[in-house]
């Protein structure tokens, strides 16, 4: 009974350490690595290498593949780009079992102590997140130490040995590996436990190989679950992950049946006779072998997913979200990026509506005016939905740089909504001009167009600065803001002179004043949007 309790405690500590380390690494480096992930997918070989490195760093193929599924779902990554990353993620996940095979249990207490110091006394958030990763790493090996000791004791029980010795059927071993991995949601964990069992002589090497193949299929579970509430391309991305491991299991399984003895002898020689390292090396070899034979057929993989998941997504009636819609499972590593994409889309709609409103004002076309009012409803819808989404994700454990952006994103959404309101005000003015049969002077119309042109320019550059997080736009935006402020004062004085000369009716004069003031405020909102990126991560802006 004591051995069972020790084994359970060690497994619990191992799972905690694995999860804590992975989350700490994602919080500390996830955002920067994610940014690289977005641009490293044009060449499939580079995508494979980076997918492997990315997964090795964050210690979770599940996190990588879920991130990729999320990118594909939101349209940030094409399905063809995702294939290489998914293949590479399968290689990168084997780093955990390789680390376990090194047996660092002797220094685990030191690692644990250092991690605790960083978490408790680190002043900067980044130091604390790195400390969490170090603490998790130490806990992982402390768990390994406990499990190894308990497994050594299990060899004294004939019933245990007899049961494990009965796992000689390849299909049973594959099924067991699959089921256990689905339960623990990590092939790294399952293979590491298998490695420890092999070290203690509890399971045979041949069984381990088939067990690993089952673990690889079970590792697809997180991506599949994440894709269920996503778009069809997200389901296809998850399906590529499944096909990679299922096809690999079939090919490698057949090869093992034919040449088990030769493969076992070869991998044992490479591993220096260490059976635990042999299991870890076999896991890595399987993934590299699968990647090499499947990489030339990435187009065929994508084509097959379209046959298995046919058709296109049906557009929803009414207003809808494009980047954060159709999602029930939040992915902390990507939620902020997707929200930014949705906010950028909202900003584009508001900018277009401002342009349309001014066109409606000068042409008096009723269809344009109606369109302005309709688009304003969509902007209000997006404002509410994005704000609600921000509230939800603010409760998640996010990467450090992402967490620092949340507060500013609330303000950006509000600024864009206010820009939408000003476009609606211009449409209202267009209606009033028609109903009261009012007209501006030729010079007044020219001045209004000039003001509008400047405002559209600053709005365009501000949205680019917000989306790109690029401080290069900063000086231009400041210059434009000053120009708009000066132009607003100049046009108000010019308008007063026209009013004094009786060239403009009081009613039209009031509308002109309101429009100029409103456009100047749009410029202020645009500036707020641009400089929100400076407020949340000044270090990143300086890089």
C-alpha positions as CSV (number, residue, x, y, z in Angstrom):
1,X,0.0,0.0,0.0
2,X,2.9,2.3,0.9
3,X,4.4,1.8,-2.6
4,X,1.1,2.6,-4.3
5,X,0.8,5.9,-2.3
6,X,4.4,6.8,-3.0
7,X,3.9,6.0,-6.7
8,X,0.7,8.2,-6.8
9,X,2.5,11.0,-5.0
10,X,5.5,10.9,-7.3
11,X,3.1,10.8,-10.4
12,X,1.2,13.8,-9.0
13,X,4.4,15.7,-8.4
14,X,5.7,14.8,-11.9
15,X,2.4,16.0,-13.5
16,X,2.4,19.2,-11.5
17,X,6.0,19.9,-12.4
18,X,5.4,19.2,-16.1
19,X,2.4,21.4,-16.2
20,X,3.9,24.2,-14.1
21,X,7.1,24.2,-16.1
22,X,5.2,24.3,-19.4
23,X,3.0,27.2,-18.2
24,X,5.9,29.1,-16.8
25,X,7.8,28.9,-20.1
26,X,4.8,29.9,-22.1
27,X,4.1,32.9,-19.9
28,X,7.8,33.9,-20.0
29,X,8.6,33.4,-23.6
30,X,5.3,32.4,-25.3
31,X,4.5,35.8,-26.8
32,X,7.9,36.4,-28.4
33,X,8.1,32.8,-29.7
34,X,4.5,33.1,-31.0
35,X,5.5,36.1,-33.0
36,X,8.3,34.2,-34.6
37,X,6.0,31.3,-35.2
38,X,3.8,33.5,-37.3
39,X,6.6,34.4,-39.7
40,X,8.5,31.1,-39.8
41,X,6.0,29.1,-41.8
42,X,6.7,30.1,-45.4
43,X,9.3,27.4,-45.9
44,X,8.2,24.0,-44.8
45,X,11.6,22.8,-43.7
46,X,12.1,25.9,-41.6
47,X,8.6,25.4,-40.2
48,X,9.5,21.9,-39.1
49,X,12.7,23.0,-37.4
50,X,11.1,25.9,-35.7
51,X,8.0,23.8,-34.7
52,X,10.5,21.4,-33.0
53,X,12.4,24.1,-31.3
54,X,9.3,26.0,-30.2
55,X,7.8,22.8,-28.7
56,X,11.1,21.9,-27.0
57,X,11.2,25.3,-25.3
58,X,7.6,25.4,-24.1
59,X,7.7,21.6,-23.3
60,X,4.3,20.8,-24.8
61,X,3.4,19.6,-28.3
62,X,-0.3,20.0,-27.2
63,X,0.2,23.7,-26.5
64,X,1.9,24.1,-29.9
65,X,-0.7,22.3,-31.9
66,X,-3.5,24.0,-30.1
67,X,-1.9,27.3,-30.8
68,X,-1.5,26.4,-34.5
69,X,-5.2,25.2,-34.6
70,X,-6.1,28.6,-33.1
71,X,-4.1,30.5,-35.7
72,X,-5.7,28.6,-38.5
73,X,-9.2,29.0,-37.0
74,X,-8.7,32.8,-36.8
75,X,-7.2,33.1,-40.3
76,X,-3.8,34.2,-39.1
77,X,-2.1,31.1,-40.6
78,X,-3.0,29.2,-43.7
79,X,-3.6,25.4,-43.4
80,X,-0.6,24.7,-45.7
81,X,1.6,26.7,-43.4
82,X,0.5,24.8,-40.4
83,X,1.7,21.4,-41.6
84,X,5.4,21.9,-41.1
85,X,4.8,23.3,-37.6
86,X,2.7,20.3,-36.6
87,X,5.3,17.9,-37.9
88,X,8.0,19.7,-36.0
89,X,6.0,19.8,-32.8
90,X,5.9,16.1,-32.8
91,X,9.7,16.0,-32.8
92,X,10.1,18.7,-30.2
93,X,7.8,16.9,-27.7
94,X,10.4,14.1,-27.4
95,X,12.8,16.4,-25.6
96,X,11.0,15.7,-22.3
97,X,11.7,12.0,-22.3
98,X,15.3,12.8,-23.4
99,X,15.7,15.0,-20.3
100,X,14.2,12.3,-18.1
101,X,16.6,9.8,-19.5
102,X,19.5,12.0,-18.3
103,X,18.4,11.3,-14.7
104,X,18.9,14.7,-13.0
105,X,17.2,13.5,-9.8
106,X,20.4,14.1,-7.8
107,X,20.3,17.8,-8.4
108,X,16.5,18.1,-8.4
109,X,16.4,19.6,-4.8
110,X,18.8,22.4,-5.9
111,X,16.7,23.2,-9.0
112,X,13.6,23.2,-6.8
113,X,15.3,25.6,-4.3
114,X,16.4,28.0,-7.0
115,X,13.0,28.1,-8.6
116,X,11.3,28.8,-5.3
117,X,13.8,31.7,-4.6
118,X,12.9,33.2,-8.0
119,X,9.2,32.9,-7.5
120,X,9.2,34.3,-4.0
121,X,11.8,37.0,-4.2
122,X,11.9,37.9,-7.9
123,X,10.7,41.5,-8.4
124,X,10.1,41.5,-12.1
125,X,7.1,39.5,-13.5
126,X,9.4,37.9,-16.1
127,X,11.8,36.6,-13.4
128,X,8.8,35.1,-11.5
129,X,7.6,33.3,-14.6
130,X,11.0,31.9,-15.4
131,X,11.2,30.9,-11.7
132,X,7.9,29.0,-12.2
133,X,9.5,27.1,-15.1
134,X,12.6,26.3,-13.0
135,X,10.4,25.3,-10.0
136,X,8.3,23.0,-12.3
137,X,11.5,21.5,-13.7
138,X,12.7,20.6,-10.2
139,X,9.3,19.3,-9.1
140,X,9.3,17.1,-12.2
141,X,12.5,15.4,-11.3
142,X,11.5,15.1,-7.6
143,X,8.5,13.2,-8.9
144,X,10.7,11.0,-11.0
145,X,12.8,10.2,-8.0
146,X,9.7,9.1,-6.0
147,X,8.3,7.1,-8.8
148,X,11.6,5.3,-9.5
149,X,11.9,4.3,-5.9
150,X,8.3,3.0,-5.8
151,X,8.7,1.1,-9.1
152,X,11.8,-0.6,-7.8
153,X,9.7,-1.9,-5.0
154,X,7.0,-3.2,-7.4
155,X,9.4,-5.8,-8.7
156,X,8.9,-7.7,-5.5
157,X,5.2,-8.3,-6.3
158,X,4.8,-11.3,-8.6
159,X,1.2,-10.3,-9.6
160,X,2.5,-6.9,-10.9
161,X,5.3,-8.6,-12.9
162,X,2.9,-11.2,-14.3
163,X,0.4,-8.6,-15.4
164,X,3.0,-6.4,-17.1
165,X,4.6,-9.4,-18.7
166,X,1.3,-10.2,-20.3
167,X,1.5,-7.0,-22.4
168,X,3.0,-8.8,-25.4
169,X,0.3,-8.1,-27.9
170,X,1.3,-5.0,-30.0
171,X,-2.3,-3.9,-30.5
172,X,-2.9,-4.0,-26.7
173,X,0.2,-2.0,-26.1
174,X,-0.7,0.6,-28.6
175,X,-4.2,0.8,-27.2
176,X,-2.9,1.2,-23.6
177,X,-0.5,3.9,-24.7
178,X,-3.3,5.8,-26.4
179,X,-5.8,5.5,-23.5
180,X,-3.3,6.6,-20.8
181,X,-2.1,9.6,-22.9
182,X,-5.7,10.7,-23.5
183,X,-6.2,10.6,-19.8
184,X,-3.1,12.6,-18.8
185,X,-3.2,14.8,-22.0
186,X,0.5,14.5,-22.6
187,X,2.6,11.9,-24.5
188,X,5.7,13.4,-22.9
189,X,4.3,12.3,-19.5
190,X,3.3,8.8,-20.6
191,X,6.6,8.1,-22.4
192,X,8.6,9.4,-19.4
193,X,6.7,7.0,-17.1
194,X,7.2,4.2,-19.5
195,X,10.9,5.0,-19.6
196,X,11.1,4.7,-15.8
197,X,9.2,1.4,-15.9
198,X,11.7,0.1,-18.5
199,X,14.6,1.2,-16.4
200,X,13.3,-1.0,-13.5
201,X,12.7,-4.0,-15.8
202,X,8.9,-3.9,-15.4
203,X,8.2,-3.8,-19.1
204,X,10.0,-5.2,-22.1
205,X,11.7,-3.1,-24.8
206,X,9.4,-4.4,-27.6
207,X,6.3,-3.5,-25.6
208,X,7.7,0.0,-25.0
209,X,8.1,0.7,-28.8
210,X,4.4,-0.2,-29.5
211,X,3.3,1.7,-26.3
212,X,5.1,4.8,-27.6
213,X,3.2,4.6,-30.9
214,X,-0.1,4.6,-29.0
215,X,1.1,7.6,-26.9
216,X,1.8,9.5,-30.1
217,X,-1.8,9.1,-31.3
218,X,-3.1,10.0,-27.8
219,X,-1.1,13.2,-28.0
220,X,-3.5,14.5,-30.7
221,X,-6.3,14.9,-28.1
222,X,-5.7,18.6,-27.1
223,X,-5.6,19.8,-30.7
224,X,-8.7,17.8,-31.6
225,X,-10.7,19.1,-28.6
226,X,-9.6,22.7,-29.4
227,X,-10.8,22.3,-33.0
228,X,-14.3,21.0,-32.2
229,X,-15.8,24.4,-31.7
230,X,-13.7,26.0,-34.5
231,X,-14.0,26.5,-38.2
232,X,-13.4,23.7,-40.7
233,X,-9.8,24.7,-41.4
234,X,-9.2,24.4,-37.7
235,X,-10.6,20.9,-37.8
236,X,-8.4,20.1,-40.8
237,X,-5.3,21.3,-38.9
238,X,-6.1,19.0,-36.0
239,X,-6.8,16.2,-38.5
240,X,-3.3,16.7,-40.0
241,X,-1.9,16.0,-36.5
242,X,-4.0,12.9,-36.2
243,X,-3.0,11.6,-39.7
244,X,0.7,12.2,-39.0
245,X,0.6,9.9,-36.0
246,X,-1.9,7.3,-37.2
247,X,-0.1,6.8,-40.6
248,X,3.2,6.8,-38.7
249,X,1.9,4.2,-36.3
250,X,0.8,1.9,-39.2
251,X,4.1,2.2,-41.1
252,X,6.4,1.9,-38.1
253,X,4.3,-0.8,-36.5
254,X,4.6,-2.9,-39.6
255,X,8.3,-2.3,-39.8
256,X,8.7,-3.4,-36.1
257,X,6.7,-6.6,-36.7
258,X,9.1,-7.5,-39.5
259,X,12.4,-6.3,-38.0
260,X,11.9,-5.9,-34.2
261,X,15.2,-7.7,-33.3
262,X,17.3,-5.7,-35.7
263,X,15.8,-2.4,-34.6
264,X,16.1,-3.3,-30.9
265,X,19.7,-4.2,-31.3
266,X,20.5,-1.0,-33.2
267,X,18.7,1.4,-30.9
268,X,20.3,-0.3,-27.9
269,X,23.7,0.1,-29.4
270,X,23.1,3.8,-30.0
271,X,21.8,4.2,-26.4
272,X,24.9,2.6,-24.8
273,X,23.0,-0.3,-23.4
274,X,20.8,2.0,-21.2
275,X,17.2,0.8,-21.7
276,X,15.6,4.0,-20.5
277,X,17.6,6.1,-23.0
278,X,16.7,3.5,-25.5
279,X,13.0,4.2,-25.1
280,X,13.7,8.0,-25.3
281,X,15.8,7.6,-28.4
282,X,13.1,5.3,-30.1
283,X,10.5,8.0,-29.4
284,X,12.7,10.7,-31.1
285,X,13.6,8.3,-33.9
286,X,10.0,7.5,-34.7
287,X,9.0,11.2,-34.9
288,X,12.0,12.1,-37.1
289,X,11.4,9.1,-39.4
290,X,7.7,10.0,-39.8
291,X,8.6,13.6,-40.6
292,X,11.2,12.6,-43.2
293,X,8.8,10.3,-45.1
294,X,5.7,12.5,-44.8
295,X,7.3,16.0,-45.5
296,X,7.3,15.5,-49.3
297,X,3.6,14.8,-49.2
298,X,2.4,17.9,-47.3
299,X,0.2,19.0,-50.2
300,X,-1.4,15.5,-50.2
301,X,-2.0,15.7,-46.4
302,X,-3.9,19.0,-46.9
303,X,-5.8,17.7,-49.9
304,X,-6.9,14.6,-47.9
305,X,-8.2,16.8,-45.0
306,X,-10.5,18.6,-47.5
307,X,-11.9,15.2,-48.5
308,X,-12.4,14.1,-44.9
309,X,-13.8,17.5,-43.8
310,X,-15.5,18.8,-47.0
311,X,-17.2,22.1,-47.7
312,X,-16.8,25.6,-46.4
313,X,-18.0,27.4,-43.3
314,X,-21.5,28.8,-43.6
315,X,-21.6,32.5,-43.0
316,X,-23.7,33.4,-39.9
317,X,-26.7,35.7,-40.3
318,X,-26.4,39.1,-38.8
319,X,-23.2,40.4,-37.2
320,X,-20.5,38.0,-36.2
321,X,-17.0,37.9,-34.9
322,X,-14.2,36.8,-37.3
323,X,-11.2,36.1,-35.1
324,X,-12.5,35.3,-31.7
325,X,-15.9,33.8,-32.7
326,X,-16.9,30.1,-32.7
327,X,-14.6,29.3,-29.7
328,X,-15.5,27.8,-26.4
329,X,-12.0,26.8,-25.3
330,X,-9.6,29.7,-24.7
331,X,-6.0,29.2,-25.7
332,X,-4.0,31.5,-23.4
333,X,-1.0,31.8,-25.8
334,X,-3.1,33.2,-28.6
335,X,-6.2,34.9,-27.2
336,X,-4.7,38.3,-27.0
337,X,-3.3,38.1,-30.5
338,X,-6.7,37.1,-31.8
339,X,-8.4,39.9,-29.9
340,X,-6.0,42.4,-31.4
341,X,-6.9,41.1,-34.9
342,X,-10.6,41.5,-34.0
343,X,-10.0,45.0,-32.7
344,X,-8.0,45.9,-35.8
345,X,-11.0,44.7,-37.9
346,X,-13.3,46.8,-35.8
347,X,-11.0,49.8,-36.4
348,X,-11.1,49.2,-40.2
349,X,-14.9,49.1,-40.1
350,X,-15.0,52.4,-38.1
351,X,-12.5,54.0,-40.5
352,X,-14.5,53.0,-43.6
353,X,-17.8,54.2,-41.9
354,X,-16.2,57.6,-41.3
355,X,-15.2,57.8,-45.0
356,X,-18.7,56.7,-46.0
357,X,-20.4,59.2,-43.6
358,X,-18.5,62.1,-45.2
359,X,-19.4,60.9,-48.7
360,X,-23.0,60.7,-47.6
361,X,-22.8,64.2,-46.2
362,X,-21.7,65.7,-49.5
363,X,-23.8,63.6,-51.8
364,X,-26.9,63.3,-49.7
365,X,-27.4,59.7,-50.9
366,X,-29.9,57.9,-48.7
367,X,-28.4,54.5,-49.3
368,X,-25.1,55.7,-48.0
369,X,-26.7,57.2,-44.9
370,X,-28.5,54.0,-44.2
371,X,-25.3,52.1,-44.6
372,X,-23.6,54.3,-42.0
373,X,-26.3,53.6,-39.5
374,X,-26.2,49.9,-40.2
375,X,-22.4,49.8,-39.8
376,X,-22.7,51.7,-36.6
377,X,-24.8,48.8,-35.2
378,X,-22.0,46.4,-36.2
379,X,-19.4,48.5,-34.5
380,X,-21.6,48.6,-31.3
381,X,-21.9,44.8,-31.5
382,X,-18.2,44.3,-31.9
383,X,-17.5,46.7,-29.0
384,X,-19.8,44.7,-26.6
385,X,-18.5,41.3,-27.7
386,X,-14.8,42.2,-27.7
387,X,-15.2,43.9,-24.3
388,X,-16.9,40.8,-22.9
389,X,-14.2,38.6,-24.4
390,X,-11.5,40.8,-22.8
391,X,-13.2,40.4,-19.4
392,X,-13.1,36.6,-19.8
393,X,-9.5,36.3,-20.9
394,X,-8.3,38.7,-18.3
395,X,-9.0,35.9,-15.8
396,X,-6.6,33.5,-17.6
397,X,-2.9,33.0,-16.9
398,X,-1.4,34.8,-19.9
399,X,2.2,35.4,-21.2
400,X,3.7,38.4,-19.4
401,X,3.7,40.7,-22.4
402,X,0.1,39.7,-23.3
403,X,-1.2,40.3,-19.8
404,X,0.2,43.8,-19.8
405,X,-1.8,44.7,-22.9
406,X,-5.3,43.8,-21.6
407,X,-5.9,47.1,-19.9
408,X,-5.0,49.1,-22.9
409,X,-7.1,47.0,-25.2
410,X,-10.2,48.0,-23.3
411,X,-9.4,51.6,-24.0
412,X,-8.7,51.0,-27.6
413,X,-12.1,49.3,-28.1
414,X,-13.7,52.3,-26.5
415,X,-11.8,54.8,-28.7
416,X,-12.9,52.9,-31.8
417,X,-16.5,52.8,-30.7
418,X,-16.4,56.6,-30.1
419,X,-15.0,57.1,-33.7
420,X,-18.0,55.1,-34.9
421,X,-20.3,57.5,-33.0
422,X,-18.7,60.5,-34.7
423,X,-19.4,58.9,-38.1
424,X,-23.0,58.5,-37.0
425,X,-23.1,62.2,-36.0
426,X,-21.9,63.1,-39.6
427,X,-24.8,61.0,-41.0
428,X,-27.2,62.8,-38.7
429,X,-25.8,66.1,-40.0
430,X,-26.4,64.9,-43.6
431,X,-30.0,64.2,-42.8
432,X,-30.5,67.6,-41.2
433,X,-28.9,69.4,-44.1
434,X,-31.4,67.7,-46.4
435,X,-34.4,68.2,-44.3
436,X,-33.7,71.9,-43.7
437,X,-32.4,72.5,-47.2
438,X,-29.1,73.9,-45.9
439,X,-25.8,74.4,-47.8
440,X,-22.2,75.2,-47.0
441,X,-20.2,77.7,-48.9
442,X,-17.7,76.4,-51.4
443,X,-14.8,77.4,-49.1
444,X,-16.5,75.7,-46.2
445,X,-16.9,72.5,-48.1
446,X,-13.2,72.6,-49.1
447,X,-12.2,73.2,-45.5
448,X,-14.3,70.3,-44.2
449,X,-12.8,68.0,-46.8
450,X,-9.3,69.1,-45.9
451,X,-10.0,68.4,-42.2
452,X,-11.5,65.0,-43.0
453,X,-8.5,64.0,-45.2
454,X,-6.1,64.7,-42.3
455,X,-8.2,62.8,-39.9
456,X,-8.4,59.8,-42.2
457,X,-4.6,59.9,-42.6
458,X,-3.9,59.9,-38.8
459,X,-6.6,57.1,-38.3
460,X,-4.9,55.0,-40.9
461,X,-1.4,55.3,-39.4
462,X,-2.7,54.9,-35.9
463,X,-4.4,51.6,-36.7
464,X,-1.2,50.4,-38.4
465,X,0.9,51.4,-35.3
466,X,-1.6,49.5,-33.1
467,X,-1.6,46.4,-35.3
468,X,2.2,46.3,-36.0
469,X,3.3,47.6,-32.6
470,X,5.8,49.7,-34.5
471,X,7.0,53.0,-33.0
472,X,8.2,54.1,-36.5
473,X,4.7,55.8,-36.9
474,X,5.1,57.7,-33.7
475,X,6.6,61.0,-35.0
476,X,4.3,61.1,-38.0
477,X,1.2,60.7,-35.8
478,X,2.3,63.4,-33.4
479,X,2.9,65.8,-36.3
480,X,-0.5,65.0,-37.7
481,X,-2.2,65.5,-34.4
482,X,-0.6,68.9,-34.1
483,X,-1.7,69.8,-37.6
484,X,-5.3,68.7,-36.9
485,X,-5.4,70.7,-33.7
486,X,-4.0,73.8,-35.5
487,X,-6.3,73.3,-38.5
488,X,-9.4,73.0,-36.2
489,X,-8.6,76.3,-34.6
490,X,-7.9,77.9,-37.9
491,X,-11.1,76.6,-39.5
492,X,-13.2,77.7,-36.6
493,X,-11.8,81.3,-36.9
494,X,-12.3,81.2,-40.7
495,X,-15.9,80.1,-40.1
496,X,-16.6,82.9,-37.6
497,X,-15.4,85.4,-40.2
498,X,-17.9,83.9,-42.8
499,X,-20.7,84.1,-40.3
500,X,-19.9,87.7,-39.5
501,X,-20.1,88.5,-43.2
502,X,-23.4,86.7,-43.6
503,X,-22.1,84.2,-46.0
504,X,-23.3,81.2,-44.0
505,X,-26.7,80.6,-42.2
506,X,-26.6,80.2,-38.5
507,X,-28.1,76.6,-38.8
508,X,-25.4,75.5,-41.3
509,X,-22.8,77.3,-39.2
510,X,-23.7,75.2,-36.1
511,X,-23.4,72.0,-38.1
512,X,-20.0,73.1,-39.6
513,X,-18.7,73.8,-36.1
514,X,-19.9,70.5,-34.7
515,X,-18.4,68.6,-37.7
516,X,-15.0,70.2,-37.3
517,X,-15.0,69.6,-33.5
518,X,-16.0,66.0,-34.0
519,X,-13.3,65.3,-36.5
520,X,-10.7,66.8,-34.2
521,X,-11.9,64.5,-31.5
522,X,-11.6,61.5,-33.9
523,X,-7.9,62.6,-34.3
524,X,-7.5,62.5,-30.5
525,X,-9.1,59.0,-30.4
526,X,-6.8,57.8,-33.2
527,X,-3.7,59.1,-31.3
528,X,-4.9,57.2,-28.2
529,X,-5.2,54.0,-30.2
530,X,-1.6,54.4,-31.6
531,X,0.0,55.2,-28.3
532,X,-1.7,52.4,-26.4
533,X,1.2,50.2,-27.6
534,X,3.7,52.4,-25.9
535,X,1.9,52.3,-22.6
536,X,1.8,48.6,-22.2
537,X,5.2,47.4,-23.3
538,X,7.8,50.1,-23.8
539,X,10.7,47.6,-23.8
540,X,9.3,45.8,-26.7
541,X,8.8,49.0,-28.6
542,X,12.4,49.9,-28.2
543,X,13.7,46.6,-29.7
